Amino acid sequence: MEFDFDLFVIGGGSGGVRAARVAAGETGARVGLAEESRLGGTCVIRGCVPKKLMVFASEYAKGMHEAADYGWEVKIRGFDWPRFRKRLEAELDRLEGVYNGLLENAGVRVFARRAMVADAHSVRLADGKTFTAKHILIATGGRPALPEIGNAGLGITSNEVFHLDELPRRLLIVGGGYIACEMACIFNGLGSKVTQFYRGAQILRGFDDEARGHIAEHMERHGIDIHLGTTVLGMDRAGGAGGLLHKPAGGIEVRSSTGDTFTFDQVLFATGRIPNTAGLGLEAAGVELGRRGEVVVDEYSQTAVPSIYAIGDVTDRVQLTPVAIREGMAFVETVFRGNPTPVDHELIPSAVFTQPEYGSVGLTEDEAAAREPVEIYCTTFRPMHKAFIGREDRVLMKLVVSKATRRVLGVHIVADHAGEMIQLAGVAVKMGATKEDFDRTVAVHPTMSEELVTLKSPVRTL
Ligand code: NDP
């Protein structure tokens, strides 16, 4: 049977765009791609990229105060959010254009509308057009999930946070994961009064306990009011009627599980993300969905329907852009180059762009200790840059080491630029470096990361 396309990709985010352009540009496949929103997806349009630019913007406040202590004459007049937002929007437009250009140059036919799966070999666009394809790739990503509480719609999510008309004076952030903690630090840096509610005992569940405590302590010291063991019971517009959705005139009144009532100008829910599979026709086509609505795939990203594959956040494996890109590349290698390539999800380094940043790779102390006897090497210290001007900020560097094999099972760094450092530590850990490999590497002096190769004795063995 002759198909209209060799591959039809639904979703133009990081994973979908990469798979489409490599399949078309490098293997000569005839590729179509449908995107209902903007090319670039969550990462480029409403995630990693605008977030990181906001991190940069927010860090200048601290930087300017530090500059003053270093001897600079500095006068800080405040942050001009509309000016920043205009520049941010222009940058996102530019990046969207770049993505469009990449697809065009590779010969991908782009459809700027929603698509759904009609059957194992065909997709239907929102305008009614139907195309057949030998393979279909689902790369529709995920979206923020709102908790089920009264009037949750008065709050915003990370989708709206980059489009605010003005900086909220009083901001509540709900959640304790990546997005909640990053946004808390960003808005705190930009000048908002930030309160954070987290339902558990400590923020950043799943990460190393010592690092979590260290970050929380620094966030609080820098002015973020973290309420642990606290959730939102209900919300109302303060002062009754009036005000637009997402911008109630008198603010938003929030009732907490601790029995208190607070008023905020904005409430940001960062309470996790769910896969975008609703209304895609997947189940009718025979694709299996999991409990959270995620597309169930095997190690080659293949679904229960052999011609349909899925990559990225919609599969709810590891919700990170570089992972989606790798899954896209492995898919092309498997399907279009005849070289079955499973996706390697082991030892993925990542960074949380809190202030200070947290970079980690491998196991936490508790995870490692539950598997085998380990030695923990850990130090905290005031980095030179901060000690010079009397700041109390401390850096944390930690290695989790197997007693039996001496392999470094985990690296945890809380420090400015920890994201940059963990990328390189990740290479060593992925290669199977031992503690002794770290030890025989000469320190780069004076740096913070030199502590990673000069950790002498374990602080504890477990
Ligand atoms: P996370 O899963 O990281 O965090 C969700 C948070 O919301 C958790 O603290 C969770 O609590 C809490 N929560 C969930 N449901 C409720 C509820 N009903 N009421 C109150 N609290 C609730 O999701 P994020 O949205 O922060 O981020 C999504 C993913 O995006 C991340 O997992 C990450 O993979 C990716 N990401 C990566 C970034 C990076 O690499 N720097 C940056 C941003 C996102 P609990 O812990 O108790 O479950």
Boltz pocket constraint, residues with backbone or C-beta under 6 A from the ligand:
constraints:
  - pocket:
      binder: B
      contacts: [[A, 146], [A, 147], [A, 148], [A, 174], [A, 175], [A, 176], [A, 177], [A, 178], [A, 179], [A, 180], [A, 182], [A, 198], [A, 199], [A, 200], [A, 204], [A, 205], [A, 231], [A, 270], [A, 271], [A, 272], [A, 273], [A, 318], [A, 319], [A, 320], [A, 350], [A, 351], [A, 352], [A, 353]]
      max_distance: 6.0
